[in-house]
Amino acid sequence: MTDAATIFSDFLKQCGGCAVLDGGLATELERHGANLNDPLWSAKCLLNSPHLIRRVHLDYLHAGANIIITASYQATVQGFVSKGLSTVEAESLLKRSVEIACEAREVYNDKTTKGSCDDVAESIGNKRRPILVAASVGSYGAYLADGSEYSGNYGNKVSRQYLKDFHRRRVQILANSGADLIAFETIPNKLEAEAYSELLEEEGVQIPAWFSFNSKDGINVVSGDSIMECASVADSCKQVVAVGINCTPPRFILGLISSMSKV
């Protein structure tokens, strides 16, 4: 079986050495009229307006994205159950987030294959532009919806094992949903990075993963943990093929990437 690093490396080569990610999902959903004032945030649209999610995915594909990220950042079994859904319904919605993105990719590829798309030329020799679907996993703080995803302060009672148990079922579902990779986004502390890393190993996840951290000072992640230590956690996990930064002031990005590249 081809390992995760090789899969992603081959993809980047097909893209010409670098890949274009999509942009903000929630921003575009709101632009199309979605009301996201809810603890579920963009995942709310999985319940009441999945067509808008598909539309945004398609918009980004038409704009040239090589990777589209699912509407599952704030989607958790626990969060859906708190809204009155059954566990089965909650798990189905997680799978649906990937299905919607895959459907958008299929629609886009069908249009370009049939020549009904006015985009810039897709490729040379009628080869399709490589497109991957990334299943988004938000932090425990994103589920809490109390701002702790931007502080990394979960209190003394939240252990690495607790975080693994919290995320386990969601990761199991998304890893087996047809997504091409898993995107662990806005990781606010080293503890959660360690939990993700161990979880990927324990569950034997075969598809590639990436970790992205957030920072407010350009030196550390928002919890105060060293960005280099967090990057080292990611580097030690064979499933993690890329490490990045998100939800961070742009002026800090270059310095943070430079620091992480030394790991």
Backbone bond lengths (Angstrom), bond angles and torsions (degrees), N, CA, C in turn:
res aa  C-N    CA-C-N  psi(-1)  N-CA   C-N-CA  omega(-1)  CA-C   N-CA-C  phi
1 M - - - 1.463 - - 1.535 109.84 -
2 T 1.323 116.56 133.96 1.456 121.51 -179.68 1.523 110.24 -67.17
3 D 1.347 117.06 133.13 1.462 118.40 -177.54 1.523 111.04 -78.08
4 A 1.334 114.51 165.29 1.465 121.14 -173.38 1.521 112.07 -60.34
5 A 1.327 116.83 -41.53 1.462 120.17 -177.62 1.521 111.56 -63.25
6 T 1.329 116.38 -39.94 1.466 120.40 179.70 1.518 110.89 -67.15
7 I 1.324 116.49 -41.14 1.466 121.10 178.48 1.525 110.30 -57.39
8 F 1.324 115.91 -47.12 1.464 119.36 -176.58 1.526 111.44 -73.04
9 S 1.315 116.43 -37.46 1.459 120.32 178.10 1.521 111.00 -61.84
10 D 1.326 116.42 -42.76 1.466 120.71 178.38 1.527 110.88 -63.40
11 F 1.333 115.74 -39.18 1.464 120.40 178.11 1.525 110.92 -61.66
12 L 1.325 116.65 -45.73 1.465 120.15 -179.84 1.528 111.49 -63.16
13 K 1.316 116.70 -36.71 1.466 119.74 177.13 1.526 110.46 -63.21
14 Q 1.334 116.00 -40.39 1.466 120.21 178.43 1.527 110.92 -64.26
15 C 1.334 115.72 -29.32 1.474 120.74 -179.85 1.526 112.26 -83.82
16 G 1.319 116.91 -3.55 1.457 120.08 -179.34 1.510 114.09 91.56
17 G 1.326 116.93 16.81 1.462 120.97 176.62 1.511 115.02 109.29
18 C 1.315 117.62 -19.33 1.467 120.92 176.38 1.524 108.71 -148.95
19 A 1.317 115.87 153.27 1.466 121.42 -178.06 1.519 110.26 -118.08
20 V 1.331 115.71 148.35 1.464 121.96 178.67 1.525 109.26 -99.38
21 L 1.334 116.40 120.01 1.464 120.77 175.00 1.521 109.78 -83.56
22 D 1.315 115.48 160.22 1.463 119.45 173.49 1.529 108.91 -72.60
23 G 1.320 117.20 -175.43 1.459 121.42 -179.87 1.520 111.04 -111.50
24 G 1.323 116.06 -157.58 1.453 121.05 -177.52 1.520 112.77 -63.31
25 L 1.313 116.75 124.78 1.465 121.42 178.83 1.525 110.85 -76.98
26 A 1.326 116.26 -48.86 1.469 120.13 -175.96 1.524 111.72 -61.91
27 T 1.330 116.79 -40.44 1.468 120.68 179.75 1.519 111.08 -58.48
28 E 1.329 115.50 -43.79 1.458 120.15 -179.07 1.527 111.82 -72.85
29 L 1.318 117.14 -35.71 1.467 119.69 176.46 1.524 110.11 -61.67
30 E 1.323 116.49 -42.71 1.466 120.11 178.22 1.527 110.86 -65.70
31 R 1.312 116.42 -36.76 1.472 119.69 178.54 1.525 111.10 -62.83
32 H 1.334 115.72 -29.36 1.462 120.60 178.52 1.529 112.24 -89.94
33 G 1.342 117.25 7.78 1.458 120.67 173.24 1.506 117.10 104.15
34 A 1.333 118.96 2.26 1.462 120.89 -179.31 1.528 110.79 -74.93
35 N 1.330 116.07 138.62 1.461 121.98 174.87 1.526 107.66 -97.75
36 L 1.325 116.84 109.74 1.462 121.11 -175.07 1.524 112.53 -104.48
37 N 1.314 117.36 19.96 1.459 121.40 178.76 1.528 108.95 -76.96
38 D 1.314 115.01 77.00 1.462 121.39 -172.46 1.527 108.06 -161.30
39 P 1.343 118.58 147.48 1.465 119.82 177.02 1.529 113.69 -56.90
40 L 1.333 117.05 -24.22 1.466 120.30 178.83 1.522 112.05 -79.08
41 W 1.326 117.57 -15.96 1.461 123.30 179.30 1.523 109.71 53.70
42 S 1.327 118.53 -130.67 1.466 120.18 -175.62 1.522 112.66 -64.75
43 A 1.339 117.68 -23.42 1.465 120.55 178.43 1.524 111.52 -65.42
44 K 1.324 116.94 -17.76 1.464 120.85 176.38 1.521 110.53 -57.87
45 C 1.324 116.63 -33.18 1.471 120.80 -178.03 1.523 112.29 -69.30
46 L 1.324 117.70 -18.44 1.463 119.74 174.42 1.521 110.24 -64.87
47 L 1.330 115.40 -27.62 1.461 120.91 -179.92 1.520 112.90 -83.33
48 N 1.334 116.36 -44.82 1.471 117.81 -169.47 1.524 116.74 -120.32
49 S 1.313 118.72 -11.14 1.475 118.50 179.19 1.529 112.32 -152.91
50 P 1.320 116.76 59.46 1.470 119.60 179.56 1.522 113.22 -61.07
51 H 1.340 116.38 -24.51 1.469 119.68 179.24 1.526 111.33 -63.32
52 L 1.345 116.66 -31.39 1.460 119.52 178.15 1.527 110.99 -69.82
53 I 1.319 116.33 -37.30 1.467 119.92 177.50 1.523 109.77 -61.79
54 R 1.324 115.40 -46.56 1.469 119.76 179.11 1.527 110.54 -60.39
55 R 1.312 116.07 -40.28 1.464 120.45 -179.38 1.528 111.13 -62.72
56 V 1.333 116.95 -42.83 1.463 120.09 -179.97 1.528 110.70 -66.69
57 H 1.335 116.72 -42.06 1.467 119.31 175.92 1.525 110.49 -56.15
58 L 1.318 116.32 -45.43 1.466 120.63 -179.86 1.526 111.66 -64.05
59 D 1.329 116.27 -39.48 1.467 119.83 177.90 1.528 110.75 -58.11
60 Y 1.324 115.67 -43.95 1.461 119.04 -179.41 1.529 111.96 -69.50
61 L 1.321 116.82 -34.55 1.462 119.26 176.50 1.524 110.66 -65.48
62 H 1.324 116.39 -41.31 1.463 119.96 177.54 1.529 111.30 -65.60
63 A 1.340 115.97 -25.65 1.469 120.05 179.16 1.527 112.19 -82.30
64 G 1.339 116.73 -7.31 1.460 120.04 175.54 1.511 116.55 110.38
65 A 1.339 118.92 10.74 1.464 120.98 -178.73 1.523 111.99 -64.85
66 N 1.334 115.47 140.43 1.466 121.68 172.22 1.523 111.47 -96.45
67 I 1.329 116.37 -20.69 1.468 121.24 179.85 1.519 108.75 -132.72
68 I 1.331 115.97 126.00 1.462 120.24 173.88 1.529 108.13 -112.51
69 I 1.323 115.66 138.68 1.462 122.41 -173.04 1.525 109.83 -107.04
70 T 1.310 116.39 132.05 1.462 122.23 -173.10 1.525 113.04 -69.12
71 A 1.326 115.00 164.68 1.472 122.17 -179.36 1.526 111.23 -86.61
72 S 1.325 116.74 42.19 1.466 120.50 -175.84 1.525 113.04 -112.82
73 Y 1.327 117.58 8.46 1.466 120.52 -177.96 1.526 111.18 -52.96
74 Q 1.305 117.26 -46.57 1.460 121.60 -177.89 1.533 111.19 -106.36
75 A 1.330 115.78 16.22 1.467 120.60 -179.51 1.526 109.81 -94.30
76 T 1.312 116.36 114.22 1.462 121.55 176.42 1.518 108.54 -132.39
77 V 1.322 115.53 154.58 1.465 119.40 175.66 1.521 109.00 -58.69
78 Q 1.335 115.97 -44.47 1.463 120.34 -178.14 1.527 111.54 -62.64
79 G 1.315 116.96 -40.25 1.459 120.71 -179.15 1.513 112.81 -66.64
80 F 1.328 116.75 -41.47 1.462 120.24 178.83 1.531 111.08 -69.03
81 V 1.326 116.48 -39.26 1.466 120.02 179.03 1.527 110.36 -63.11
82 S 1.332 116.79 -36.27 1.468 119.90 178.79 1.523 111.80 -65.66
83 K 1.340 116.60 -17.65 1.465 122.07 177.22 1.528 111.98 -90.67
84 G 1.334 116.42 2.24 1.455 120.23 177.27 1.513 115.14 100.64
85 L 1.335 118.00 2.37 1.454 120.57 178.65 1.523 109.92 -82.64
86 S 1.316 115.70 157.19 1.455 119.89 175.07 1.530 109.06 -79.56
87 T 1.324 116.12 165.50 1.464 119.76 177.44 1.518 110.97 -61.04
88 V 1.320 116.58 -39.81 1.469 121.00 178.92 1.525 110.39 -62.14
89 E 1.326 116.73 -44.13 1.467 120.64 178.82 1.526 111.21 -64.41
90 A 1.328 116.14 -39.81 1.465 120.60 179.77 1.523 110.89 -63.45
91 E 1.320 116.06 -44.69 1.463 119.98 179.63 1.520 111.11 -65.49
92 S 1.322 116.19 -35.66 1.464 120.57 178.12 1.527 111.23 -63.89
93 L 1.326 117.05 -37.44 1.464 120.60 179.40 1.529 111.45 -68.34
94 L 1.318 116.73 -35.94 1.461 119.38 175.56 1.527 110.41 -61.23
95 K 1.325 115.82 -46.26 1.470 119.64 177.24 1.520 110.70 -62.13
96 R 1.324 115.91 -38.17 1.462 120.63 -177.47 1.524 111.35 -63.96
97 S 1.324 117.40 -32.36 1.468 119.56 179.56 1.524 110.79 -59.95
98 V 1.318 116.59 -37.75 1.468 121.00 178.19 1.521 110.46 -75.15
99 E 1.322 116.18 -40.88 1.468 119.97 -179.93 1.527 111.30 -58.87
100 I 1.328 116.72 -41.13 1.468 120.67 -178.94 1.530 110.39 -62.42
101 A 1.328 116.28 -44.10 1.466 119.65 179.18 1.523 111.00 -65.23
102 C 1.324 116.63 -40.62 1.470 120.17 178.78 1.526 110.97 -65.72
103 E 1.335 116.08 -36.99 1.470 120.10 177.28 1.526 110.62 -63.72
104 A 1.333 116.26 -41.65 1.468 120.29 178.95 1.524 110.36 -62.14
105 R 1.310 116.39 -42.64 1.471 120.18 177.71 1.525 111.06 -62.05
106 E 1.328 116.32 -41.72 1.462 120.40 179.95 1.526 111.03 -64.03
107 V 1.334 116.11 -43.60 1.470 120.36 178.51 1.522 110.11 -61.78
108 Y 1.328 115.65 -44.51 1.468 119.82 -179.14 1.527 111.30 -63.34
109 N 1.330 116.22 -46.66 1.463 119.67 -179.94 1.520 111.47 -63.17
110 D 1.324 115.97 -37.01 1.461 119.88 179.36 1.528 110.48 -64.35
111 K 1.330 115.85 -42.38 1.468 119.93 179.74 1.526 111.60 -64.26
112 T 1.323 115.79 -44.45 1.461 118.52 -177.31 1.522 111.41 -70.70
113 T 1.334 116.81 -34.33 1.463 120.33 178.66 1.518 111.00 -65.07
114 K 1.334 115.26 -38.13 1.466 119.97 -178.33 1.528 112.51 -85.19
115 G 1.333 115.83 -0.05 1.455 119.23 177.82 1.505 114.24 73.56
116 S 1.350 116.87 22.14 1.461 119.77 -178.28 1.520 112.24 -98.89
117 C 1.321 115.87 12.11 1.464 120.43 -179.17 1.523 109.54 -110.94
118 D 1.323 117.18 135.24 1.459 121.84 -177.39 1.525 112.86 -93.42
119 D 1.349 116.59 13.16 1.460 119.30 -179.61 1.524 111.08 -62.53
120 V 1.342 114.20 167.78 1.457 119.60 172.09 1.523 107.47 -58.41
121 A 1.318 117.99 149.60 1.473 122.43 -176.42 1.520 110.48 -44.47
122 E 1.316 114.93 129.30 1.456 120.38 -173.95 1.528 112.75 -71.47
123 S 1.299 117.17 -36.76 1.448 118.94 -173.73 1.510 110.10 -170.38
124 I 1.299 114.95 -176.81 1.454 120.88 175.57 1.517 107.78 -105.57
125 G 1.307 116.63 135.64 1.457 120.23 178.59 1.508 113.83 72.85
126 N 1.342 117.54 27.67 1.465 122.63 175.95 1.529 113.46 63.42
127 K 1.315 117.61 22.65 1.461 120.24 175.95 1.524 108.72 -82.77
128 R 1.334 115.84 135.10 1.460 119.57 179.73 1.522 111.36 -68.35
129 R 1.325 115.28 146.67 1.456 119.69 172.69 1.522 108.09 -66.56
130 P 1.318 119.22 131.05 1.469 120.37 179.99 1.523 110.91 -65.18
131 I 1.324 116.51 130.74 1.468 122.12 -178.77 1.525 108.95 -135.20
132 L 1.316 116.71 127.67 1.457 122.04 176.36 1.526 110.61 -115.10
133 V 1.333 114.55 151.85 1.467 121.73 174.08 1.526 107.99 -106.17
134 A 1.331 116.23 121.98 1.461 122.11 179.01 1.522 109.66 -104.95
135 A 1.323 116.32 123.67 1.466 121.36 177.89 1.525 108.75 -82.57
136 S 1.314 116.18 118.03 1.463 121.32 -175.63 1.526 112.17 -82.07
137 V 1.327 115.33 134.70 1.467 122.00 173.81 1.525 107.40 -123.89
138 G 1.318 116.08 115.83 1.456 120.79 176.86 1.517 110.86 -87.19
139 S 1.297 116.74 166.87 1.462 121.81 -177.02 1.531 112.16 -74.24
140 Y 1.315 115.04 169.59 1.462 121.02 173.88 1.522 109.75 -59.01
141 G 1.323 116.23 -36.64 1.460 120.48 178.22 1.513 112.66 -62.95
142 A 1.335 116.75 -32.93 1.467 119.88 177.53 1.522 110.28 -64.48
143 Y 1.328 116.83 -38.69 1.470 121.08 176.55 1.526 110.50 -64.57
144 L 1.327 116.73 -42.03 1.465 119.78 -179.61 1.525 111.51 -64.71
145 A 1.332 116.21 -29.54 1.477 122.31 179.25 1.527 111.47 53.94
146 D 1.329 114.95 38.85 1.468 120.14 -179.60 1.529 112.39 -118.73
147 G 1.313 115.64 12.17 1.454 120.06 179.97 1.515 114.57 91.12
148 S 1.336 117.62 -5.43 1.465 119.19 -175.84 1.527 113.34 -72.00
149 E 1.325 117.40 -13.86 1.472 118.49 173.73 1.523 110.29 -68.67
150 Y 1.340 116.53 -14.88 1.464 120.71 178.98 1.529 112.39 -108.41
151 S 1.336 115.89 6.27 1.463 119.83 175.69 1.527 111.41 -126.55
152 G 1.336 115.90 -26.64 1.458 120.26 -178.08 1.508 113.23 73.81
153 N 1.330 117.10 8.92 1.462 121.28 -178.31 1.526 109.93 -93.16
154 Y 1.323 116.28 99.95 1.462 121.66 -179.79 1.530 112.58 -100.70
155 G 1.316 117.24 -0.46 1.454 120.02 -178.56 1.521 111.37 86.15
156 N 1.316 115.90 168.35 1.465 121.15 -174.98 1.524 114.09 -76.21
157 K 1.330 117.23 -16.33 1.464 119.81 -175.76 1.532 113.43 -84.09
158 V 1.316 117.06 -13.05 1.467 120.61 -178.73 1.529 109.06 -90.87
159 S 1.323 114.82 111.80 1.461 121.48 -178.43 1.527 110.71 -101.90
160 R 1.315 115.36 172.83 1.465 119.87 176.31 1.529 110.24 -61.33
161 Q 1.325 116.71 -41.49 1.463 119.89 179.55 1.523 111.03 -64.56
162 Y 1.308 116.39 -39.35 1.471 120.11 178.10 1.522 110.17 -59.96
163 L 1.318 116.98 -44.23 1.460 120.73 -179.63 1.527 111.24 -66.42
164 K 1.316 116.81 -39.00 1.468 119.36 177.11 1.520 110.54 -61.91
165 D 1.318 116.32 -44.37 1.467 120.19 179.74 1.524 111.14 -64.94
166 F 1.329 116.42 -36.82 1.463 120.03 179.35 1.522 111.21 -64.68
167 H 1.311 117.48 -44.37 1.468 121.72 -174.05 1.532 113.98 -86.91
168 R 1.326 117.81 -16.43 1.466 121.08 -167.18 1.527 113.81 -54.54
169 R 1.323 117.54 -53.20 1.467 118.96 -174.51 1.524 111.13 -65.32
170 R 1.305 117.66 -38.30 1.462 120.45 178.91 1.528 110.55 -62.97
171 V 1.322 116.52 -44.41 1.466 120.05 179.22 1.523 110.59 -64.18
172 Q 1.324 116.95 -41.09 1.464 120.15 177.80 1.527 110.96 -57.70
173 I 1.317 115.94 -46.84 1.472 120.77 -177.88 1.523 111.01 -65.52
174 L 1.318 117.14 -50.01 1.461 120.58 -176.23 1.525 112.23 -66.52
175 A 1.327 116.61 -34.60 1.466 120.10 -179.47 1.521 112.13 -68.90
176 N 1.323 116.23 -19.92 1.465 120.64 -178.17 1.524 112.37 -117.57
177 S 1.319 116.29 24.76 1.465 121.12 -174.02 1.516 113.78 -101.67
178 G 1.334 116.61 -3.71 1.458 119.71 -176.12 1.512 113.59 103.42
179 A 1.335 117.47 -0.23 1.468 120.53 175.98 1.526 109.25 -69.25
180 D 1.314 116.02 154.75 1.460 121.12 -179.80 1.518 112.25 -88.54
181 L 1.311 116.38 -24.17 1.461 120.79 177.59 1.520 109.21 -159.90
182 I 1.330 116.00 168.21 1.467 121.67 178.71 1.525 108.80 -115.82
183 A 1.331 115.80 131.04 1.464 121.51 179.87 1.527 109.32 -109.38
184 F 1.322 116.65 108.58 1.466 121.69 175.56 1.528 106.60 -89.42
185 E 1.328 115.81 107.47 1.459 120.57 -168.09 1.532 113.34 -108.61
186 T 1.325 114.61 152.50 1.469 123.03 174.25 1.527 110.98 52.47
187 I 1.326 115.72 49.70 1.471 120.73 178.74 1.530 107.79 -75.30
188 P 1.342 117.63 119.75 1.470 119.18 -170.91 1.522 115.80 -94.82
189 N 1.330 117.51 -8.78 1.464 118.85 -178.05 1.532 111.34 -154.11
190 K 1.307 115.06 164.21 1.466 121.62 -179.00 1.524 111.14 -66.31
191 L 1.332 117.01 -36.00 1.461 121.38 -178.13 1.526 111.47 -57.12
192 E 1.326 116.77 -45.38 1.458 119.28 -178.14 1.528 111.06 -71.35
193 A 1.313 117.28 -34.01 1.468 120.28 175.24 1.523 109.91 -61.79
194 E 1.315 116.77 -42.02 1.468 120.78 178.11 1.523 110.86 -64.41
195 A 1.332 116.28 -40.01 1.466 120.30 178.51 1.524 110.79 -62.72
196 Y 1.323 116.90 -45.06 1.465 120.53 178.32 1.525 111.09 -61.33
197 S 1.318 116.31 -45.72 1.457 121.15 -177.84 1.525 111.26 -59.78
198 E 1.320 116.15 -46.56 1.462 120.32 178.95 1.521 111.09 -66.10
199 L 1.317 116.55 -38.13 1.464 121.15 -179.30 1.526 110.94 -64.38
200 L 1.310 117.47 -42.42 1.463 120.83 178.18 1.521 110.67 -60.55
201 E 1.327 116.37 -40.49 1.464 120.68 178.93 1.526 110.78 -68.92
202 E 1.323 116.66 -47.02 1.465 120.80 -177.14 1.518 112.45 -62.54
203 E 1.323 116.47 -37.81 1.461 120.71 -177.40 1.529 112.65 -87.01
204 G 1.318 116.45 -4.32 1.458 119.58 179.18 1.517 113.14 59.84
205 V 1.322 116.40 37.97 1.467 120.91 -178.69 1.528 109.46 -62.11
206 Q 1.326 115.59 129.04 1.460 120.76 -174.65 1.524 113.61 -95.04
207 I 1.322 117.46 -26.39 1.465 118.80 -177.79 1.535 109.84 -81.38
208 P 1.329 117.60 153.76 1.466 120.34 -179.54 1.529 112.03 -63.16
209 A 1.321 114.87 157.98 1.471 120.91 176.35 1.522 108.95 -134.91
210 W 1.337 115.37 155.41 1.466 118.23 168.91 1.512 108.59 -130.20
211 F 1.331 115.40 151.60 1.454 123.27 175.58 1.524 107.55 -111.52
212 S 1.328 117.45 134.60 1.465 119.99 170.73 1.527 108.65 -130.45
213 F 1.315 114.99 133.92 1.460 122.73 -175.49 1.529 110.49 -108.63
214 N 1.327 116.22 162.49 1.463 119.87 174.91 1.528 109.97 -120.46
215 S 1.321 114.70 149.18 1.463 121.47 -175.78 1.523 109.41 -139.96
216 K 1.326 115.65 151.19 1.467 119.19 176.21 1.527 112.47 -122.23
217 D 1.350 116.32 -0.93 1.464 118.45 179.47 1.524 113.26 -126.63
218 G 1.335 116.44 -2.96 1.457 119.73 179.24 1.511 114.61 78.23
219 I 1.326 117.42 5.39 1.467 121.70 -178.22 1.525 111.34 -124.70
220 N 1.335 115.31 -45.47 1.458 121.86 -177.25 1.523 110.26 -120.71
221 V 1.339 116.36 169.46 1.457 118.95 169.11 1.525 107.19 -74.64
222 V 1.319 117.43 170.59 1.468 119.80 -169.57 1.526 114.13 -61.79
223 S 1.330 117.56 -22.91 1.465 120.47 178.65 1.518 112.25 -75.07
224 G 1.336 116.34 -16.41 1.461 120.98 -174.01 1.511 112.37 102.61
225 D 1.329 117.57 -8.19 1.462 121.10 176.50 1.526 109.94 -67.32
226 S 1.305 116.30 146.78 1.457 121.87 -179.46 1.526 111.71 -62.16
227 I 1.332 117.00 131.49 1.456 120.46 178.09 1.525 110.39 -63.55
228 M 1.326 117.52 -33.04 1.459 120.29 -179.81 1.524 111.11 -70.99
229 E 1.327 117.03 -36.08 1.462 119.73 176.46 1.526 110.38 -66.76
230 C 1.324 116.57 -39.21 1.465 120.47 178.06 1.524 110.66 -65.62
231 A 1.325 116.14 -41.41 1.462 120.11 178.07 1.523 110.71 -64.64
232 S 1.325 117.28 -33.73 1.465 121.27 178.26 1.521 111.28 -65.00
233 V 1.332 116.00 -36.74 1.469 120.11 176.44 1.522 109.66 -60.94
234 A 1.322 115.88 -46.17 1.463 120.26 179.09 1.520 110.91 -63.17
235 D 1.322 116.30 -42.12 1.466 121.15 -177.41 1.520 112.18 -64.37
236 S 1.323 116.59 -26.64 1.467 120.62 -177.96 1.520 112.96 -80.27
237 C 1.335 117.40 -9.56 1.468 121.58 -177.32 1.526 109.15 -100.70
238 K 1.321 116.87 121.61 1.471 120.31 -174.03 1.527 112.94 -67.05
239 Q 1.333 118.12 -22.97 1.466 120.07 179.38 1.526 112.82 -77.96
240 V 1.328 116.92 -20.15 1.467 120.39 -177.49 1.526 109.36 -83.47
241 V 1.319 115.41 117.90 1.468 120.81 -175.25 1.524 112.91 -107.14
242 A 1.322 117.45 -8.93 1.465 120.50 -179.81 1.524 109.46 -156.08
243 V 1.320 115.58 150.27 1.466 122.34 177.99 1.522 107.76 -132.28
244 G 1.327 116.10 137.91 1.455 118.52 -177.59 1.512 113.36 -148.96
245 I 1.327 114.27 -168.52 1.463 123.17 -177.84 1.522 108.61 -128.97
246 N 1.329 117.19 138.97 1.466 120.19 171.64 1.527 109.45 -146.36
247 C 1.329 115.98 167.53 1.464 121.92 -179.09 1.532 111.53 50.17
248 T 1.314 114.90 48.90 1.461 122.25 -175.38 1.530 109.27 -139.30
249 P 1.334 119.07 141.81 1.471 119.99 177.33 1.530 111.42 -52.40
250 P 1.312 117.65 130.08 1.473 121.28 -176.40 1.528 114.36 -53.10
251 R 1.336 117.51 -31.35 1.469 119.48 -176.60 1.531 112.45 -65.63
252 F 1.340 116.95 -16.14 1.464 120.20 -178.64 1.530 113.18 -94.74
253 I 1.316 117.62 -14.08 1.464 121.08 -168.89 1.526 112.87 -59.59
254 L 1.314 117.43 -50.95 1.463 120.69 -175.77 1.522 111.85 -58.72
255 G 1.332 116.49 -45.04 1.456 120.28 -179.61 1.519 112.43 -64.63
256 L 1.331 116.56 -39.97 1.460 120.58 179.72 1.523 111.20 -66.17
257 I 1.320 116.30 -43.30 1.462 119.76 178.75 1.527 110.25 -63.96
258 S 1.324 116.02 -39.51 1.463 120.38 177.56 1.524 111.03 -60.96
259 S 1.328 116.57 -41.64 1.469 120.67 178.87 1.519 111.15 -64.99
260 M 1.334 116.55 -45.31 1.458 120.09 -177.99 1.519 112.16 -66.69
261 S 1.328 116.48 -30.76 1.466 119.68 -178.05 1.524 112.53 -68.37
262 K 1.325 116.58 -13.76 1.469 120.51 179.42 1.527 112.28 -83.26
263 V 1.328 116.21 -9.53 1.469 119.93 -178.25 1.521 109.96 -75.02
